Amino acid sequence: MRFQVWSLGGLLVLLGAAQASEFPNPIHYKGLCEASAATYIDNDHFVVASDETNILRLYTRNDKSEGVPLDFEHPSGFDKSDIEAAARDDEGEIVYWISSHSLNSSGEDKDKRKIFFATKVVAVGKAATLQWEGDFLRLRDAILGVIGDKKSELNIEGLATAPDGALLIGLRDTIDDKAVVIPFTNPAEVISHPERSAVLGEPFRLDLGGLGIRSVERVDDHYLIVAGPVSDEGPFALYRWLGGKSSPEELKAPALGSLRPEALMQIPGSGMVQILSDDGSQTCDDEKTPLSQRAFRSTEIKLGN
């Protein structure tokens, strides 16, 4: 299902289904339940991560099959890392992936949940795939340092490209009811030289109506943000942000309804973005449910002028 977004009074407005109460009839892709991070690697193929496995899956747009598994359990050394976000660099060659960096459900600090890693796009079209490039495991303490919070709570859910090879890291948790975005200046350097330290900038604190960041994507000269609750229950919303100290603007859109958006990505060459829903539940689990019975929902949005 597709919707059009256009500019009206400085806001992006969804058309085509503006009277609908929610996004209807999304596409269901098989093979994963808990779509938590995703990126396109060419005009027709995208890769999706689950927070319950380090086996990513490569999909062809509008092909609802189970996709092709890309096994990063062995190179990462971990079976599952709670992968929560992805971003493709401006050259289109490197895709960065980041885990939540949160403690596990038992309150334990595990290395496998603190991984930032890079993959390289080594082919496109029918031969499209990703190759392991390296990882970095010392980002958590650096982030806690720049946000001035030495507590154990931290939950990363957003990652986007920024100018000059930098990235932006978005947090699910809020500070004083503001969403937090952290500039990450040297991602390529720490992948190539993991003994070096991450360079982080002054965090941006955004008013998203008390919501945190569930996904963020750079689209041309601005960013689109999926905002959501800090807890598992609550409303979601879409925002447009010009970056820096500018104020984000909420998009007028049909309600997201039962969708639980965890990944937003631009579809190359189409003027469209795609929102994926994390549909993990008691009946759809990426560790327990048979592969053929796993599925997540996807909705596409047309970006107008």
Buried (B, 14 or more C-beta within 10 A) or exposed (E): BEBBBEEEEEEBBBBBBEEBEBBEEBBEBBBBBBBBBBBBBBEBBBBBBBBBBBBBBBBBBEEBEBBBEBEBEEBBEBEBBBBBBBBBBEEEBBBBBBBBBBBEEEEEEBEBBBBBBBBBBEEBEEEBBBEBBBBBBBBBEBBBEBBEBEEEEBBBBBBBBBEEBBBBBBBBBBBEEBBBBBBBBBBBBBBEEBEEBBBBBEBBBBEBEBBBBBBBBBBEEBBBBBBBBBEEEEEBBBBBBEBEEEEBBBBBBBEBBEBBBBBBBBBBEBBBBBBBBBBBEEEBBBEEBEEEEBBBBBBBBBBBE
